[in-house]
Each structure stands twice: as C-alpha cells, then as structure tokens.
C-alpha cells in the first residue's frame, strides 16, 4: 500500500523543506533540499528556501547568490510575490556582506512590491532593514522612523517575532544615542514580546541589548547575568551572530571589573565569530572591544591594530563617523610615549 507521506512529497517535493524553514530548522531544511531531484533544486521556490536557510546559518554570500537566482526565476514566470520575497532575501545578503548601497536598493524595491500587493509583513521587514541601514550611517532619527513604520505594520498583522525585532533594534539605536531610559523601555518590550512569541533566538538578542544598556546605566551585575543568559540561548539555537553580541558584552563587563583574562578571552571569541561569518558590523564592534581590552592590558600595538581593524570594518559599511573615531583612538595611542 502506498505511503500517504510519499504522495504528499510527490504533490509538493518542497513541502518538508518549507516546514523546516518555517520551524527555524535551517540546517535540516538544507539537508532535505539536497534530497530533492536536481530539476526541483533549480526552481526559484527551492532557491529561495536555500537562500533563506543559508542566511540564517551565516552563509551570506551563498544566500545572496541563491536569492538572486530565485529572483530571476520568479521574474521570468511573472510571479511578483516570489520576486518580492527573493528581492528581500537578496538585499539581506548584501546587507550582511556590507554592501549598504545594494541592500538599500533591494529593500526599497521589495518594499515597493509589498505596497503594491498590500503585504504588510514583507513591507515591515523591509522597513526594519532600511532602519538598520540608516543606523549604520548614523542617521538616528531616520532609523527610528523606519522602526516606527515597521512596528505599526507588524502590529497590523499581529506578527510577534517582527514586533520583538522592531523593539530590539529601537533599543539598540536609542542606547547608541545615549537615551538609556528609553532604550531600557524598548528592550523590555522586546523581551516581553519575544517571550510571548516563544522565540528563544530573539529572546537572546533582546536580552543582549538589554544587558548592554544595563551595563551603560551602571547595573553591571544585572548586565552580566543577562549577557550570560543571552549567550546560552544563542549557543543553544546555533545563532552565531547572537553569540558574538553576547560575548562582546561579557567582555565589556569583565573589562570594567578589571578581569582582563575573561575580557580578553570573550573579546577574542567574539572577533573569531564575526570574522568567520564575515559580518562587517560585528567585526567592527568586536574589534573595538578587543582594542579596549588590549589598551587596558597596556598592549599598545595590539590595541592600535584592533582599533584600525574595527575602523576598516565600519568604513566598509559606510559608517564613516565610527571609523573616524577609531582611527583617532589608534592615532592617539601611537603618539603615547
């Protein structure tokens, strides 16, 4: 007697892969996609699933390649919904690789397609990413306006993970602007929504953002506890970028407490992860913290090298102000007698 599961696979050979992506099992999704026939793997639908999975696993260049192939395939068959989704993922790949100009173009195009289709969910995701680009360019109010738009759209479609991400990014921008009370409020909202959504991956990111603001506000003990919790969640879910963020914050706390050994170990691990996934923003953040640790240890040349590496990473992203500050820091150390 035929197995009913075999019939479902024949009806939609990508069914199980789609389910794995929806469940957040991205490595499993790639494994399942490897099992489908080559003709199915070549379809834009399969390429989009591959792109989404590889992005979540930190394989940004391969994700972008697959997303561009998917976009071309969807365009060829006149599928505007597929084109919109592929454009969004391709832009996310460009963003993660530090090509802000191409990412901005892609997200704007995907947002246009979303508006035509009245797709608030994709529109909100694009708004979040356009806010992130504005933040990297140090356009604080512009970034916050994009996040407000995204939060309103996520609210309309009752998409809790998106709401958590919108509040998380708002918290980070407010922290960077020195608005610590507002940042704490936004991070608390992010934590609460992530918990309601049952999304531990996002919860870890929200806890990391909250912990960094707690440390800046002087509550170092709470900040460390939350950073360690964020690190555990990131490790449990294989979220490499979340691990880099949490390790950097653990280093900040250890450095402030004078625990140079732990600070150095954590900062080095954060750098290793950021370099391995080729994430320019996290390379910049992690190298900046590593430079601060070396400065504490009196290892002047190592500090200079780390600050210059951070400056180069930020410069790659178009974050000229941050790059200039770090080059000035490196130059001041070089002049130290």
CORKANOR-V916637 format. One record per residue. N is the residue number from 1. RES is the residue in one letter. OMEGA is omega in degrees with one decimal (999 if undefined). Layout:
{{N RES OMEGA} {N RES OMEGA}}
This chain:
{{1 X -179.4} {2 X 176.4} {3 X -179.4} {4 X 178.0} {5 X 177.8} {6 X 179.1} {7 X 178.9} {8 X -179.3} {9 X 178.1} {10 X 178.2} {11 X 179.9} {12 X -177.1} {13 X 179.9} {14 X -173.5} {15 X -177.3} {16 X 177.0} {17 X 177.4} {18 X -179.1} {19 X -179.9} {20 X 177.9} {21 X 180.0} {22 X -179.8} {23 X -178.5} {24 X 179.4} {25 X -168.4} {26 X 176.0} {27 X 177.1} {28 X -179.7} {29 X 179.2} {30 X 177.1} {31 X 178.7} {32 X 179.7} {33 X 176.5} {34 X -175.5} {35 X -178.7} {36 X -179.0} {37 X -179.9} {38 X -180.0} {39 X 178.2} {40 X 178.4} {41 X -176.7} {42 X -178.5} {43 X 177.7} {44 X 179.5} {45 X 179.2} {46 X -179.9} {47 X 177.7} {48 X 176.5} {49 X 177.2} {50 X -179.5} {51 X -179.8} {52 X -177.6} {53 X -178.2} {54 X 177.8} {55 X -178.5} {56 X 179.3} {57 X 176.8} {58 X -180.0} {59 X -166.5} {60 X -179.1} {61 X 179.6} {62 X 176.7} {63 X -177.4} {64 X 178.3} {65 X -179.9} {66 X -179.6} {67 X 178.6} {68 X 175.4} {69 X 178.4} {70 X -179.3} {71 X 179.8} {72 X -179.8} {73 X 179.0} {74 X 178.6} {75 X -177.1} {76 X -179.3} {77 X 175.1} {78 X -178.2} {79 X -176.0} {80 X 177.7} {81 X 177.9} {82 X 178.5} {83 X 179.2} {84 X -178.2} {85 X 179.3} {86 X 177.7} {87 X -179.8} {88 X -179.0} {89 X 177.6} {90 X 178.4} {91 X 177.8} {92 X 176.7} {93 X 177.5} {94 X 179.8} {95 X -178.6} {96 X 179.8} {97 X 175.1} {98 X 178.5} {99 X -174.2} {100 X -179.2} {101 X 179.1} {102 X 177.9} {103 X -180.0} {104 X 178.3} {105 X -177.8} {106 X 179.9} {107 X 176.9} {108 X 178.0} {109 X 179.0} {110 X 179.0} {111 X 176.6} {112 X 179.0} {113 X 179.0} {114 X 179.4} {115 X 178.3} {116 X -177.3} {117 X -177.0} {118 X -179.9} {119 X -177.1} {120 X -176.4} {121 X 178.5} {122 X 177.3} {123 X 179.4} {124 X 179.1} {125 X 177.2} {126 X 179.4} {127 X 176.9} {128 X -176.4} {129 X 174.8} {130 X 173.2} {131 X 178.8} {132 X 178.0} {133 X 177.8} {134 X 178.7} {135 X 179.3} {136 X 179.1} {137 X 177.4} {138 X 176.5} {139 X -169.7} {140 X -176.2} {141 X 176.8} {142 X 178.8} {143 X -178.0} {144 X 179.1} {145 X 176.3} {146 X 179.6} {147 X 177.0} {148 X 177.2} {149 X -179.3} {150 X -179.4} {151 X 179.2} {152 X -179.1} {153 X 176.8} {154 X 179.2} {155 X -178.6} {156 X -178.6} {157 X 177.6} {158 X -179.0} {159 X -172.5} {160 X 178.8} {161 X 178.2} {162 X 176.9} {163 X 178.8} {164 X -179.9} {165 X 178.9} {166 X 178.0} {167 X 178.1} {168 X -178.7} {169 X 175.3} {170 X 179.3} {171 X -178.3} {172 X -179.5} {173 X 179.5} {174 X 176.6} {175 X -178.1} {176 X 179.7} {177 X 179.4} {178 X 179.3} {179 X -168.8} {180 X 179.2} {181 X 178.4} {182 X 179.0} {183 X 177.9} {184 X 178.9} {185 X -179.4} {186 X 179.9} {187 X 175.5} {188 X 176.4} {189 X 179.7} {190 X 179.0} {191 X -177.1} {192 X -178.2} {193 X 178.0} {194 X 177.1} {195 X 177.6} {196 X -179.4} {197 X -175.9} {198 X -176.7} {199 X -175.6} {200 X 176.7} {201 X 177.7} {202 X 178.3} {203 X 177.8} {204 X 178.7} {205 X 179.9} {206 X 177.9} {207 X 178.0} {208 X 178.7} {209 X 179.4} {210 X -176.5} {211 X -178.7} {212 X 178.2} {213 X 175.6} {214 X 179.4} {215 X -179.9} {216 X -179.9} {217 X 175.8} {218 X 179.1} {219 X -172.4} {220 X -178.6} {221 X 178.4} {222 X 179.3} {223 X 179.7} {224 X -179.2} {225 X -179.8} {226 X 178.3} {227 X 178.8} {228 X 176.2} {229 X 178.1} {230 X 179.5} {231 X -180.0} {232 X 179.5} {233 X 179.7} {234 X 178.6} {235 X -178.6} {236 X -176.1} {237 X 177.6} {238 X -177.9} {239 X -170.7} {240 X -179.2} {241 X 174.8} {242 X 176.9} {243 X 179.7} {244 X -179.9} {245 X -177.1} {246 X 179.3} {247 X 178.2} {248 X -179.2} {249 X 174.6} {250 X 178.3} {251 X 179.1} {252 X -178.9} {253 X -178.8} {254 X 179.2} {255 X -179.6} {256 X 178.8} {257 X 179.9} {258 X 178.5} {259 X -171.7} {260 X -178.1} {261 X -179.7} {262 X 179.1} {263 X -177.9} {264 X 180.0} {265 X -177.5} {266 X -179.5} {267 X 178.5} {268 X 178.7} {269 X 177.6} {270 X 178.5} {271 X -178.8} {272 X -179.8} {273 X -177.7} {274 X 178.3} {275 X -177.7} {276 X -179.4} {277 X 177.8} {278 X 178.0} {279 X -173.9} {280 X -178.7} {281 X -178.6} {282 X 172.5} {283 X 179.8} {284 X -179.4} {285 X -176.3} {286 X 178.3} {287 X 177.2} {288 X 178.3} {289 X 178.0} {290 X 177.1} {291 X 178.9} {292 X 178.0} {293 X 178.5} {294 X 178.0} {295 X 177.4} {296 X -177.5} {297 X -178.3} {298 X 179.3} {299 X -168.6} {300 X -177.0} {301 X 177.3} {302 X 178.3} {303 X 178.6} {304 X -179.2} {305 X -179.2} {306 X 179.2} {307 X 178.6} {308 X 176.0} {309 X 177.6} {310 X -180.0} {311 X -179.9} {312 X 179.6} {313 X 179.3} {314 X 178.9} {315 X 177.6} {316 X -178.5} {317 X -175.7} {318 X 178.2} {319 X -170.5} {320 X -178.8} {321 X 178.6} {322 X 179.3} {323 X -179.7} {324 X 179.1} {325 X -177.3} {326 X 175.6} {327 X 177.1} {328 X 177.4} {329 X 179.3} {330 X -179.5} {331 X 179.0} {332 X 178.3} {333 X 179.9} {334 X -178.6} {335 X -179.1} {336 X -177.3} {337 X 999}}
